[in-house]
Amino acid sequence: MNKPYIIAEMGVNFYDTARVLGISPLDAAKMYIDAAAEAGIDCAKFQSYKAGTIVSKNSPAYWDTTKEPTKTQYELFLKHDSFGEAEYRELCDYTHAKGMDFTSTPFDYASADYLEDMVDFYKISSSDLSNIPFIKHIGAKGKPVYMSVGAAYLSEVDVAVRALKESGCKDIVIFHCVLSYPTDPANANLRVIETLKKDFHDLRIGFSDHVAPDDTMMTLATAYLLGADVIEKHFTLDKTLPGNDHYHAGDPEDFKKAIANFRWIDTVLGNPEKTVLDCEIVPRREARRSLVLTRDMKIGEVIKAEDLMPKRPGTGISPEYVEIVVGRKVVKDLEEDTILTWDMV
């Protein structure tokens, strides 16, 4: 199967689960990894930052404050920045033991450096698309780099991609992304995937999804149909939890549904070669037409156009040869409705 590579963005949702269940964030993160592995996901992704290095203390909220009431970015990040190198190493090992890839988005140089021997690839956030020195620092590490390009003009994407290439990065994926939480379906603009595939034809193109899950997971199915090779979506164990990303995340059942959709899409897309399939051989013979006599004919009579009608099945002379048959004689007595074959004329 050619299904897309699927990344479960754990983000910081597990902190809320830890609080509700009265367990440590690390144990909650492992629960998320377990559920992702069971759902058939390819990669567990986290976020590595410290509030003090990602945001100034007065930065206002840019999310839906009816869902996440924290008023400043600093306060929000401060709630979710307790992990350091040791915790991510433990999560890295745990994820790999479950048969999945591991990554974490670094939001500062220290995180980028300590993650180097853990991550299977680096993920760069849309928010760092214009942070060219940071992009070059990551690109120079010799790992694949996956980069979201939300809230950007095409020219800015081009500058960031050039920076990665100039730093020596050989394996780049760029994600169409809308930097709005949750993304209104009317703003999803999935056709941008086609634009990115056309303009960056040497790169793989993905989709980082912030649209709230629907019952059929059609957003992700559509992204795949438009050519997304990699799909990333926020992951939660409980979509009803208050907090940063639960309200637009998918739960394990949503991801299973999406994976089933990808399999179905692959099944029905099939092979691009236009040919007669094995399942069509009998229907092709029985449903096509042959030249059939419209009256009884005696041996030696000349066949006229009005003596012939194309009827099923297609076991006799094909109607495409009607001009060859008209004007020939029948070589034996034939009844009306006889399906003509070449040995009869």
Secondary structure, 3 states (H helix, E strand, C coil): CCCCEEEEEEECHHHHHHHHHCCCHHHHHHHHHHHHHHHCCCEEEEEECCHHHHCCCCCECCCCCCCCCCCEHHHHHHHCCCCCHHHHHHHHHHHHHCCCEEEEEECCHHHHHHCCCCCCCEEECHHHCCCHHHHHHHHCCCCCEEEECCCCCHHHHHHHHHHHHHCCCCCEEEEEECCCCCECHHHCCCCHHHHHHHHCCCCEEEEEECECCCCCCHHHHHHHHCCCCEEEEEECCCCCCCCCCHHHCECHHHHHHHHHHHHHHHHHHCCCCCCCCHHHHHHHHHHCCEEEECCCECCCCECCHHHEEEECCCCCCCHHHHHHHCCCECCCCECCCCECCHHHC
